[in-house]
Amino acid sequence: MDLIESVMLCMLLGLVGATAMAYRAENEPRDVRLLVGLTTLWGAGTAVAFVA
């Protein structure tokens, strides 16, 4: 695992945590959807980085 993959994985975990906290805090659904979309895209990029 390279440094960039480690950083991307840490960022993904942070985004997942922030999304979960936003959902549980009953934030605006629009904001939660934005976080979910960003987390999904970041997760896809992280998966590609690990495969490549």
N, CA, C and O atoms as a Maestro MAE file, in Angstrom:
{
 s_m_m2io_version
 :::
 2.0.0
}

f_m_ct {
 s_m_title
 :::
 protein
 m_atom[208] {
  # First column is atom index #
  i_m_mmod_type
  r_m_x_coord
  r_m_y_coord
  r_m_z_coord
  i_m_residue_number
  s_m_chain_name
  s_m_pdb_residue_name
  s_m_pdb_atom_name
  i_m_atomic_number
  :::
  1 25 0.862 -1.173 0.000 1 A "MET " " N  " 7
  2 3 0.000 0.000 0.000 1 A "MET " " CA " 6
  3 2 0.906 1.234 0.000 1 A "MET " " C  " 6
  4 15 1.776 1.388 0.858 1 A "MET " " O  " 8
  5 25 0.681 2.092 -0.972 2 A "ASP " " N  " 7
  6 3 1.457 3.321 -1.083 2 A "ASP " " CA " 6
  7 2 0.880 4.401 -0.184 2 A "ASP " " C  " 6
  8 15 -0.183 4.234 0.413 2 A "ASP " " O  " 8
  9 25 1.596 5.506 -0.102 3 A "LEU " " N  " 7
  10 3 1.157 6.619 0.733 3 A "LEU " " CA " 6
  11 2 -0.159 7.202 0.234 3 A "LEU " " C  " 6
  12 15 -1.042 7.506 1.036 3 A "LEU " " O  " 8
  13 25 -0.300 7.361 -1.075 4 A "ILE " " N  " 7
  14 3 -1.527 7.959 -1.620 4 A "ILE " " CA " 6
  15 2 -2.734 7.081 -1.319 4 A "ILE " " C  " 6
  16 15 -3.817 7.590 -1.032 4 A "ILE " " O  " 8
  17 25 -2.554 5.762 -1.384 5 A "GLU " " N  " 7
  18 3 -3.662 4.863 -1.064 5 A "GLU " " CA " 6
  19 2 -4.029 4.955 0.410 5 A "GLU " " C  " 6
  20 15 -5.207 4.895 0.762 5 A "GLU " " O  " 8
  21 25 -3.042 5.099 1.263 6 A "SER " " N  " 7
  22 3 -3.306 5.245 2.695 6 A "SER " " CA " 6
  23 2 -4.064 6.531 2.982 6 A "SER " " C  " 6
  24 15 -4.997 6.541 3.785 6 A "SER " " O  " 8
  25 25 -3.667 7.608 2.332 7 A "VAL " " N  " 7
  26 3 -4.342 8.892 2.526 7 A "VAL " " CA " 6
  27 2 -5.771 8.818 2.005 7 A "VAL " " C  " 6
  28 15 -6.696 9.319 2.645 7 A "VAL " " O  " 8
  29 25 -5.951 8.198 0.848 8 A "MET " " N  " 7
  30 3 -7.299 8.072 0.288 8 A "MET " " CA " 6
  31 2 -8.192 7.224 1.184 8 A "MET " " C  " 6
  32 15 -9.377 7.522 1.334 8 A "MET " " O  " 8
  33 25 -7.640 6.171 1.780 9 A "LEU " " N  " 7
  34 3 -8.418 5.323 2.671 9 A "LEU " " CA " 6
  35 2 -8.811 6.074 3.939 9 A "LEU " " C  " 6
  36 15 -9.942 5.948 4.407 9 A "LEU " " O  " 8
  37 25 -7.889 6.852 4.496 10 A "CYS " " N  " 7
  38 3 -8.208 7.662 5.685 10 A "CYS " " CA " 6
  39 2 -9.278 8.700 5.368 10 A "CYS " " C  " 6
  40 15 -10.179 8.934 6.174 10 A "CYS " " O  " 8
  41 25 -9.182 9.317 4.208 11 A "MET " " N  " 7
  42 3 -10.188 10.296 3.798 11 A "MET " " CA " 6
  43 2 -11.546 9.624 3.613 11 A "MET " " C  " 6
  44 15 -12.575 10.189 3.984 11 A "MET " " O  " 8
  45 25 -11.553 8.433 3.046 12 A "LEU " " N  " 7
  46 3 -12.806 7.697 2.869 12 A "LEU " " CA " 6
  47 2 -13.441 7.381 4.216 12 A "LEU " " C  " 6
  48 15 -14.650 7.542 4.384 12 A "LEU " " O  " 8
  49 25 -12.648 6.938 5.163 13 A "LEU " " N  " 7
  50 3 -13.188 6.645 6.491 13 A "LEU " " CA " 6
  51 2 -13.740 7.902 7.149 13 A "LEU " " C  " 6
  52 15 -14.773 7.849 7.816 13 A "LEU " " O  " 8
  53 25 -13.067 9.022 6.971 14 A "GLY " " N  " 7
  54 3 -13.574 10.287 7.502 14 A "GLY " " CA " 6
  55 2 -14.885 10.701 6.858 14 A "GLY " " C  " 6
  56 15 -15.793 11.179 7.538 14 A "GLY " " O  " 8
  57 25 -14.984 10.520 5.553 15 A "LEU " " N  " 7
  58 3 -16.228 10.855 4.853 15 A "LEU " " CA " 6
  59 2 -17.380 9.950 5.279 15 A "LEU " " C  " 6
  60 15 -18.510 10.410 5.440 15 A "LEU " " O  " 8
  61 25 -17.093 8.671 5.460 16 A "VAL " " N  " 7
  62 3 -18.137 7.745 5.921 16 A "VAL " " CA " 6
  63 2 -18.601 8.146 7.313 16 A "VAL " " C  " 6
  64 15 -19.800 8.149 7.592 16 A "VAL " " O  " 8
  65 25 -17.660 8.485 8.185 17 A "GLY " " N  " 7
  66 3 -18.021 8.925 9.532 17 A "GLY " " CA " 6
  67 2 -18.829 10.204 9.526 17 A "GLY " " C  " 6
  68 15 -19.810 10.325 10.259 17 A "GLY " " O  " 8
  69 25 -18.427 11.158 8.706 18 A "ALA " " N  " 7
  70 3 -19.160 12.425 8.623 18 A "ALA " " CA " 6
  71 2 -20.560 12.218 8.071 18 A "ALA " " C  " 6
  72 15 -21.511 12.857 8.521 18 A "ALA " " O  " 8
  73 25 -20.687 11.328 7.100 19 A "THR " " N  " 7
  74 3 -22.001 11.035 6.533 19 A "THR " " CA " 6
  75 2 -22.905 10.385 7.570 19 A "THR " " C  " 6
  76 15 -24.077 10.741 7.690 19 A "THR " " O  " 8
  77 25 -22.364 9.438 8.311 20 A "ALA " " N  " 7
  78 3 -23.157 8.765 9.341 20 A "ALA " " CA " 6
  79 2 -23.589 9.747 10.426 20 A "ALA " " C  " 6
  80 15 -24.734 9.711 10.877 20 A "ALA " " O  " 8
  81 25 -22.681 10.618 10.842 21 A "MET " " N  " 7
  82 3 -23.032 11.604 11.874 21 A "MET " " CA " 6
  83 2 -24.072 12.590 11.366 21 A "MET " " C  " 6
  84 15 -24.979 12.971 12.105 21 A "MET " " O  " 8
  85 25 -23.948 13.004 10.114 22 A "ALA " " N  " 7
  86 3 -24.924 13.938 9.546 22 A "ALA " " CA " 6
  87 2 -26.301 13.296 9.459 22 A "ALA " " C  " 6
  88 15 -27.315 13.950 9.706 22 A "ALA " " O  " 8
  89 25 -26.333 12.024 9.109 23 A "TYR " " N  " 7
  90 3 -27.615 11.319 9.011 23 A "TYR " " CA " 6
  91 2 -28.250 11.168 10.393 23 A "TYR " " C  " 6
  92 15 -29.448 11.396 10.563 23 A "TYR " " O  " 8
  93 25 -27.438 10.781 11.375 24 A "ARG " " N  " 7
  94 3 -27.966 10.574 12.724 24 A "ARG " " CA " 6
  95 2 -28.353 11.882 13.397 24 A "ARG " " C  " 6
  96 15 -29.233 11.894 14.258 24 A "ARG " " O  " 8
  97 25 -27.715 12.977 13.021 25 A "ALA " " N  " 7
  98 3 -28.045 14.288 13.587 25 A "ALA " " CA " 6
  99 2 -29.249 14.913 12.894 25 A "ALA " " C  " 6
  100 15 -29.662 16.023 13.227 25 A "ALA " " O  " 8
  101 25 -29.805 14.192 11.929 26 A "GLU " " N  " 7
  102 3 -30.977 14.642 11.185 26 A "GLU " " CA " 6
  103 2 -30.751 15.992 10.505 26 A "GLU " " C  " 6
  104 15 -31.581 16.898 10.581 26 A "GLU " " O  " 8
  105 25 -29.595 16.095 9.836 27 A "ASN " " N  " 7
  106 3 -29.326 17.290 9.043 27 A "ASN " " CA " 6
  107 2 -30.256 17.324 7.838 27 A "ASN " " C  " 6
  108 15 -31.015 16.388 7.591 27 A "ASN " " O  " 8
  109 25 -30.181 18.415 7.101 28 A "GLU " " N  " 7
  110 3 -31.006 18.547 5.898 28 A "GLU " " CA " 6
  111 2 -30.753 17.356 4.970 28 A "GLU " " C  " 6
  112 15 -29.601 16.996 4.726 28 A "GLU " " O  " 8
  113 25 -31.809 16.751 4.458 29 A "PRO " " N  " 7
  114 3 -31.618 15.606 3.550 29 A "PRO " " CA " 6
  115 2 -30.754 15.946 2.338 29 A "PRO " " C  " 6
  116 15 -30.013 15.098 1.842 29 A "PRO " " O  " 8
  117 25 -30.850 17.175 1.869 30 A "ARG " " N  " 7
  118 3 -30.043 17.599 0.718 30 A "ARG " " CA " 6
  119 2 -28.557 17.532 1.064 30 A "ARG " " C  " 6
  120 15 -27.748 17.101 0.243 30 A "ARG " " O  " 8
  121 25 -28.196 17.957 2.278 31 A "ASP " " N  " 7
  122 3 -26.796 17.927 2.692 31 A "ASP " " CA " 6
  123 2 -26.299 16.499 2.874 31 A "ASP " " C  " 6
  124 15 -25.166 16.175 2.518 31 A "ASP " " O  " 8
  125 25 -27.154 15.653 3.427 32 A "VAL " " N  " 7
  126 3 -26.768 14.253 3.616 32 A "VAL " " CA " 6
  127 2 -26.582 13.577 2.262 32 A "VAL " " C  " 6
  128 15 -25.641 12.804 2.079 32 A "VAL " " O  " 8
  129 25 -27.470 13.862 1.314 33 A "ARG " " N  " 7
  130 3 -27.330 13.286 -0.032 33 A "ARG " " CA " 6
  131 2 -26.039 13.753 -0.697 33 A "ARG " " C  " 6
  132 15 -25.383 12.982 -1.397 33 A "ARG " " O  " 8
  133 25 -25.677 15.005 -0.481 34 A "LEU " " N  " 7
  134 3 -24.425 15.516 -1.031 34 A "LEU " " CA " 6
  135 2 -23.233 14.757 -0.450 34 A "LEU " " C  " 6
  136 15 -22.316 14.382 -1.180 34 A "LEU " " O  " 8
  137 25 -23.250 14.535 0.856 35 A "LEU " " N  " 7
  138 3 -22.172 13.773 1.486 35 A "LEU " " CA " 6
  139 2 -22.147 12.328 0.994 35 A "LEU " " C  " 6
  140 15 -21.074 11.763 0.783 35 A "LEU " " O  " 8
  141 25 -23.314 11.734 0.812 36 A "VAL " " N  " 7
  142 3 -23.375 10.358 0.305 36 A "VAL " " CA " 6
  143 2 -22.789 10.294 -1.103 36 A "VAL " " C  " 6
  144 15 -22.030 9.377 -1.417 36 A "VAL " " O  " 8
  145 25 -23.133 11.249 -1.942 37 A "GLY " " N  " 7
  146 3 -22.593 11.274 -3.299 37 A "GLY " " CA " 6
  147 2 -21.087 11.450 -3.318 37 A "GLY " " C  " 6
  148 15 -20.383 10.765 -4.060 37 A "GLY " " O  " 8
  149 25 -20.597 12.360 -2.509 38 A "LEU " " N  " 7
  150 3 -19.157 12.591 -2.431 38 A "LEU " " CA " 6
  151 2 -18.433 11.360 -1.904 38 A "LEU " " C  " 6
  152 15 -17.377 10.985 -2.413 38 A "LEU " " O  " 8
  153 25 -19.003 10.740 -0.889 39 A "THR " " N  " 7
  154 3 -18.397 9.537 -0.318 39 A "THR " " CA " 6
  155 2 -18.379 8.401 -1.332 39 A "THR " " C  " 6
  156 15 -17.404 7.655 -1.414 39 A "THR " " O  " 8
  157 25 -19.445 8.268 -2.099 40 A "THR " " N  " 7
  158 3 -19.511 7.218 -3.120 40 A "THR " " CA " 6
  159 2 -18.445 7.433 -4.190 40 A "THR " " C  " 6
  160 15 -17.751 6.494 -4.580 40 A "THR " " O  " 8
  161 25 -18.319 8.656 -4.656 41 A "LEU " " N  " 7
  162 3 -17.301 8.945 -5.673 41 A "LEU " " CA " 6
  163 2 -15.894 8.729 -5.129 41 A "LEU " " C  " 6
  164 15 -15.035 8.173 -5.813 41 A "LEU " " O  " 8
  165 25 -15.661 9.170 -3.894 42 A "TRP " " N  " 7
  166 3 -14.340 8.996 -3.289 42 A "TRP " " CA " 6
  167 2 -14.052 7.506 -3.088 42 A "TRP " " C  " 6
  168 15 -12.926 7.055 -3.300 42 A "TRP " " O  " 8
  169 25 -15.060 6.751 -2.683 43 A "GLY " " N  " 7
  170 3 -14.881 5.310 -2.513 43 A "GLY " " CA " 6
  171 2 -14.549 4.621 -3.822 43 A "GLY " " C  " 6
  172 15 -13.715 3.716 -3.856 43 A "GLY " " O  " 8
  173 25 -15.193 5.041 -4.895 44 A "ALA " " N  " 7
  174 3 -14.888 4.464 -6.206 44 A "ALA " " CA " 6
  175 2 -13.452 4.786 -6.615 44 A "ALA " " C  " 6
  176 15 -12.741 3.927 -7.137 44 A "ALA " " O  " 8
  177 25 -13.035 6.013 -6.376 45 A "GLY " " N  " 7
  178 3 -11.657 6.389 -6.687 45 A "GLY " " CA " 6
  179 2 -10.648 5.624 -5.849 45 A "GLY " " C  " 6
  180 15 -9.590 5.234 -6.344 45 A "GLY " " O  " 8
  181 25 -10.972 5.411 -4.592 46 A "THR " " N  " 7
  182 3 -10.084 4.646 -3.715 46 A "THR " " CA " 6
  183 2 -9.992 3.198 -4.174 46 A "THR " " C  " 6
  184 15 -8.911 2.608 -4.164 46 A "THR " " O  " 8
  185 25 -11.115 2.627 -4.575 47 A "ALA " " N  " 7
  186 3 -11.105 1.245 -5.063 47 A "ALA " " CA " 6
  187 2 -10.252 1.120 -6.322 47 A "ALA " " C  " 6
  188 15 -9.504 0.154 -6.478 47 A "ALA " " O  " 8
  189 25 -10.366 2.087 -7.209 48 A "VAL " " N  " 7
  190 3 -9.553 2.065 -8.432 48 A "VAL " " CA " 6
  191 2 -8.075 2.193 -8.087 48 A "VAL " " C  " 6
  192 15 -7.234 1.536 -8.701 48 A "VAL " " O  " 8
  193 25 -7.752 3.036 -7.107 49 A "ALA " " N  " 7
  194 3 -6.352 3.204 -6.714 49 A "ALA " " CA " 6
  195 2 -5.784 1.909 -6.136 49 A "ALA " " C  " 6
  196 15 -4.616 1.588 -6.358 49 A "ALA " " O  " 8
  197 25 -6.600 1.173 -5.404 50 A "PHE " " N  " 7
  198 3 -6.124 -0.085 -4.837 50 A "PHE " " CA " 6
  199 2 -5.966 -1.167 -5.904 50 A "PHE " " C  " 6
  200 15 -5.060 -1.995 -5.816 50 A "PHE " " O  " 8
  201 25 -6.834 -1.165 -6.904 51 A "VAL " " N  " 7
  202 3 -6.772 -2.184 -7.950 51 A "VAL " " CA " 6
  203 2 -5.617 -1.910 -8.911 51 A "VAL " " C  " 6
  204 15 -4.928 -2.834 -9.344 51 A "VAL " " O  " 8
  205 25 -5.412 -0.637 -9.240 52 A "ALA " " N  " 7
  206 3 -4.393 -0.272 -10.235 52 A "ALA " " CA " 6
  207 2 -2.986 -0.449 -9.718 52 A "ALA " " C  " 6
  208 15 -2.025 -0.183 -10.440 52 A "ALA " " O  " 8
  :::
 }
 m_bond[207] {
  # First column is bond index #
  i_m_from
  i_m_to
  i_m_order
  :::
  1 1 2 1
  2 2 3 1
  3 3 4 2
  4 3 5 1
  5 5 6 1
  6 6 7 1
  7 7 8 2
  8 7 9 1
  9 9 10 1
  10 10 11 1
  11 11 12 2
  12 11 13 1
  13 13 14 1
  14 14 15 1
  15 15 16 2
  16 15 17 1
  17 17 18 1
  18 18 19 1
  19 19 20 2
  20 19 21 1
  21 21 22 1
  22 22 23 1
  23 23 24 2
  24 23 25 1
  25 25 26 1
  26 26 27 1
  27 27 28 2
  28 27 29 1
  29 29 30 1
  30 30 31 1
  31 31 32 2
  32 31 33 1
  33 33 34 1
  34 34 35 1
  35 35 36 2
  36 35 37 1
  37 37 38 1
  38 38 39 1
  39 39 40 2
  40 39 41 1
  41 41 42 1
  42 42 43 1
  43 43 44 2
  44 43 45 1
  45 45 46 1
  46 46 47 1
  47 47 48 2
  48 47 49 1
  49 49 50 1
  50 50 51 1
  51 51 52 2
  52 51 53 1
  53 53 54 1
  54 54 55 1
  55 55 56 2
  56 55 57 1
  57 57 58 1
  58 58 59 1
  59 59 60 2
  60 59 61 1
  61 61 62 1
  62 62 63 1
  63 63 64 2
  64 63 65 1
  65 65 66 1
  66 66 67 1
  67 67 68 2
  68 67 69 1
  69 69 70 1
  70 70 71 1
  71 71 72 2
  72 71 73 1
  73 73 74 1
  74 74 75 1
  75 75 76 2
  76 75 77 1
  77 77 78 1
  78 78 79 1
  79 79 80 2
  80 79 81 1
  81 81 82 1
  82 82 83 1
  83 83 84 2
  84 83 85 1
  85 85 86 1
  86 86 87 1
  87 87 88 2
  88 87 89 1
  89 89 90 1
  90 90 91 1
  91 91 92 2
  92 91 93 1
  93 93 94 1
  94 94 95 1
  95 95 96 2
  96 95 97 1
  97 97 98 1
  98 98 99 1
  99 99 100 2
  100 99 101 1
  101 101 102 1
  102 102 103 1
  103 103 104 2
  104 103 105 1
  105 105 106 1
  106 106 107 1
  107 107 108 2
  108 107 109 1
  109 109 110 1
  110 110 111 1
  111 111 112 2
  112 111 113 1
  113 113 114 1
  114 114 115 1
  115 115 116 2
  116 115 117 1
  117 117 118 1
  118 118 119 1
  119 119 120 2
  120 119 121 1
  121 121 122 1
  122 122 123 1
  123 123 124 2
  124 123 125 1
  125 125 126 1
  126 126 127 1
  127 127 128 2
  128 127 129 1
  129 129 130 1
  130 130 131 1
  131 131 132 2
  132 131 133 1
  133 133 134 1
  134 134 135 1
  135 135 136 2
  136 135 137 1
  137 137 138 1
  138 138 139 1
  139 139 140 2
  140 139 141 1
  141 141 142 1
  142 142 143 1
  143 143 144 2
  144 143 145 1
  145 145 146 1
  146 146 147 1
  147 147 148 2
  148 147 149 1
  149 149 150 1
  150 150 151 1
  151 151 152 2
  152 151 153 1
  153 153 154 1
  154 154 155 1
  155 155 156 2
  156 155 157 1
  157 157 158 1
  158 158 159 1
  159 159 160 2
  160 159 161 1
  161 161 162 1
  162 162 163 1
  163 163 164 2
  164 163 165 1
  165 165 166 1
  166 166 167 1
  167 167 168 2
  168 167 169 1
  169 169 170 1
  170 170 171 1
  171 171 172 2
  172 171 173 1
  173 173 174 1
  174 174 175 1
  175 175 176 2
  176 175 177 1
  177 177 178 1
  178 178 179 1
  179 179 180 2
  180 179 181 1
  181 181 182 1
  182 182 183 1
  183 183 184 2
  184 183 185 1
  185 185 186 1
  186 186 187 1
  187 187 188 2
  188 187 189 1
  189 189 190 1
  190 190 191 1
  191 191 192 2
  192 191 193 1
  193 193 194 1
  194 194 195 1
  195 195 196 2
  196 195 197 1
  197 197 198 1
  198 198 199 1
  199 199 200 2
  200 199 201 1
  201 201 202 1
  202 202 203 1
  203 203 204 2
  204 203 205 1
  205 205 206 1
  206 206 207 1
  207 207 208 2
  :::
 }
}
